[in-house]
Amino acid sequence: MDTKTVSILVVAILVVAGISAALVLAKDDGDASRNLDVNLEIYGNADGDWKVDEADAKLVESWIDANENNDTAAIDELKGRINLDFADANRSGAIDSKDVEQIRAIANGTAKHLWFLDGIQQEREMDIGDAIKKVGCEYYSNTEAMLILGQADRIAAVDNAPYQYLDFYFSPQQKSKVTNMVNMNAPDYGFVNTLKLDVLLIFSSTASYEAKQEKLIGTDVLYLGLYNPDLTNTAKSNFIQGILKAGYIFGAVDRAVDYTNWVLDYRDKMLDIANSIPDEKKPVCAMSNYTNSYFENGTSNTIPIYSSIDPLGQAVVLSGGKNLLQVLDVTTSGYSHKIGIDAVFNKHPVDHFFLHNVKYTYGGAVMSSTPDHGYLQDDPSQMADAWKKSVGQPLMGDETITLLAGDFRNGCTGGILLAAYMAKQINPDAYSGIDPLKMHAEYIDWMGISDYDITKHGVFFYQGQAA
C-alpha cells in the first residue's frame, strides 16, 4: 500500500483516492466568544466571563463609586454582576483604583504581573510578558501548546520525549537552542537549575509539583491543566482554562482564543452528532494500552480501561461510542480503572479495543516493546507486528483492535483529533461530514509547521488485516 499509515484506515473508510488534494486550512472569523462558556480564572475577571477587558474595569469602577457614595441600591444591583474575589485583581485584600489599573493593564497587554488559579486551583502570582525569556516544557502537550501560541523562540528546554521530535517541532535555528532535560518525572534538579529557566510548564499535577517549585531556583513552576480536558463541559475544562491562561501569561491572548474556538468548534460538531445517536446503537469501546501484558503477551488477568476524564475517554464520547466502564457501571476518580479479564470478555461484548502506545515516556525511558509511531515514523511495520500480536491473544474474537499513537493522548487537542479518527471507524455514516485528515493538517498548521504532509508521513492509527 502506497499511502502512509496515518491515513490507511481513514482512506479505507472514506473510499476516496487522493483525498489530500482537498485539504483546506481555513479558520472561522466569526464571533470570538461564540463557544467560550468559561469563567476565566484570572484575577481581574470581575464579570466572570471568558476574558479580562474594559467591561471588567468599568464594573469595578462602578463598585468603587457605589461604595464611596454609600449607594445601597447600586451596591445591591452590582452584587448580582460582580465577582468580588476576582475583582481584587492585584490580591491586595481591597478593591480600589489599583485593581482597575491592573485590569486595564491585563486587557491591553502591558501587565507585568498576573494573579490567577493554576490547573489544580492553586492561587499563583507570576511575572509575565517580557520577563519570560526561557521556558521549559514537559512532555508533548506543553511543547505543542507553546508552538500553537507562537512561542517556539521562548522554548529553551524539553524532556526526552518531545526532544525526539526536534526536527518536527522546530526550525534549525530554534532547535539549536533547545536542551534535553531528559527525565522530568524524577529530574536532575542540579542540571535543570543550570538552565536558568524563567518558567517550567509541567505535565502532571502530582506531588512533584511542590518539589519542583521548591527545588528549582528562580523558576516559576506551572501546571496549566492541559491533561484534564473535559471538553464535553467547557465551563469545567482545565484544558480550555489552561490554553486561555497561557495566552495571557505569554502575551498571545488572541491566538489562544482562536485556538480554543478551533477546538470547541470541532467539539460541538462531533458532540452534536454523538448526542443524535441512540444510546443503544453506540458501539462499546474499551480504551486501553498495547503494552498491557494481556495484549502484548497474553499473561495479564486485568486490563486498564481509560475513563471519561482522560483524553482517550473524551474521544469515546465525542466519536459516538460508549465507554466499557459506563457499560459495566464502573465509576472512578482516576484516569483509568483496571477491569478483570472475565468482565471485559464475558460479561459484556466489546465492539472496539483502542490500544494506546507510548514510545518515549515522561520519565525519559524509551519503551523498546512499543512499536515505532508518530510524526517522524513513516514505516508501519512495527505497528503491524504489534497489531497481529494483540489480535492473536486468548479470548480475542470478533472485536476490532486498533493501535493508537501516544500523540493523541499526550498532545494538545484534548481528544478531538482522536475522536475524529475513531468516529470514521465506529460510526462512519453519522460522521460523514468530519474529515480527520483535514483536522490533523489544520492542527499541524496551528503549530506553525508548514512543510509536513499528514497524508504522506506519520504512523498514528493502525487497524490492519489478519494474516
Secondary structure, DSSP 8 states (H G I E B T S, - for coil): --S-GGGHHHHHHHT-TTGGGG-------S-TTSS------BTT-TT-SS---HHHHHHHHHHHHHHHTT-HHHHHHHHTT--HHHH-TT-SSS-SHHHHHHHHHHHHT--SEEEEE-TTS-EEEEE-GGG---EEE-HHHHHHHHHHTT-GGGEEEEEHHHHTTHHHHS-HHHHTT-EEEE-SSS--HHHHHHT--SEEE-S--STHHHHHHHHSTT-EEE---TT---TTSGGG-HHHHHHHHHHHHTT-HHHHHHHHHHHHHHHHHHHHHHHHS-GGGS-EEEEEETTSHHHHHS--SEEEEE-TTSHHHHHHHHTT-EEHHHHTT---SSSEEEEEHHIIIIIS--SEEEEE--SB-TTS-B-TTS---BTT----HHHHHHHHHHHTSTT--S-EEEEE-THHHHSSSTTHHHHHHHHHHHSTTTTTT--HHHHHHHHHHHTT--S--TTTS-B-EE-----
